[in-house]
Amino acid sequence: MPLYNYVCSTCGPFDAWSPMAHADSPCACPDCNRPSTRDVAAPHLSLMNGTLRKALTRSESSTSEPKRVKRAHLANCGCKMCGGSKKSSPMRRWMIGH
């Protein structure tokens, strides 16, 4: 339920919690119990320094989509992507003599 700003003609401005379905309907003033109209309010903007803003942006972007990393292959690795030597290399490098 959002917090809306209302203005009473006799008591002045006040804030009240109201369901979104009742956003256009008037709200009763807590002091005099008269129906009050909703006031248009500016959004609450929190200002922060640039370093913190960049860090938050970086962490938010990494949660939904991982960063793509390009990794260089080792010299003479023998994989098909590198187009390495045509020698038959063992499937596992730790297998010696097979």
C-alpha positions in Angstrom: 0.0 0.0 0.0 1.6 3.3 -1.0 1.8 6.5 1.1 0.0 9.4 -0.5 0.0 13.1 0.3 -3.3 14.8 0.9 -4.3 18.4 1.6 -7.1 19.3 4.0 -8.7 22.7 3.4 -8.7 23.6 7.1 -5.8 21.6 8.7 -3.2 21.5 5.8 -1.2 18.7 4.3 -0.9 15.2 5.7 0.2 11.8 4.6 -1.9 8.6 4.6 -1.6 5.0 3.5 -4.2 4.1 1.0 -4.7 1.1 -1.4 -3.9 1.8 -5.1 -7.5 1.1 -6.0 -8.6 4.0 -3.8 -6.0 6.4 -5.1 -8.5 8.8 -6.8 -11.0 8.9 -3.9 -10.7 11.5 -1.2 -9.3 10.6 2.2 -10.6 11.7 5.6 -8.4 14.2 7.5 -7.0 12.6 10.7 -7.7 15.9 12.7 -11.1 17.2 11.5 -12.3 14.1 9.6 -13.2 16.1 6.5 -12.7 14.6 3.0 -9.4 15.8 1.6 -8.0 15.7 -2.0 -4.8 14.0 -2.9 -1.8 16.2 -3.6 0.6 15.7 -6.4 4.1 15.2 -4.8 7.5 15.0 -6.3 9.2 11.6 -6.1 11.7 11.1 -3.3 15.1 11.0 -5.1 18.1 9.9 -3.1 21.3 11.5 -4.3 24.5 9.6 -4.0 28.1 10.1 -5.0 29.3 8.8 -8.4 31.5 6.0 -7.1 28.6 4.4 -5.1 26.2 4.8 -8.1 28.7 3.1 -10.5 29.2 0.2 -8.0 25.5 -0.3 -7.6 25.0 -0.2 -11.4 27.8 -2.7 -11.9 26.4 -5.1 -9.2 22.8 -4.9 -10.6 23.9 -5.6 -14.2 26.0 -8.6 -13.1 23.0 -10.2 -11.3 20.9 -10.6 -14.4 23.5 -11.2 -17.0 27.0 -12.6 -16.5 29.9 -10.9 -18.0 31.4 -12.6 -21.1 35.0 -13.4 -20.6 37.5 -14.2 -23.4 40.2 -16.5 -22.3 43.4 -17.1 -24.3 44.4 -20.7 -24.8 47.8 -22.0 -23.7 50.5 -22.3 -26.3 50.4 -25.6 -28.3 47.2 -26.7 -26.5 46.2 -28.8 -29.4 42.5 -28.0 -29.3 40.4 -27.7 -32.5 39.5 -24.0 -31.8 43.2 -22.9 -31.8 44.0 -24.9 -34.9 46.9 -26.3 -33.0 49.2 -29.1 -34.1 47.7 -32.1 -35.8 49.5 -34.4 -33.4 47.3 -36.7 -31.5 47.3 -35.4 -28.0 46.0 -37.4 -25.1 42.5 -36.5 -24.0 43.7 -35.8 -20.5 47.0 -34.1 -20.0 47.6 -35.9 -16.7 47.6 -39.3 -18.5 51.2 -40.0 -19.3 52.2 -42.8 -21.6 48.8 -43.8 -22.9 
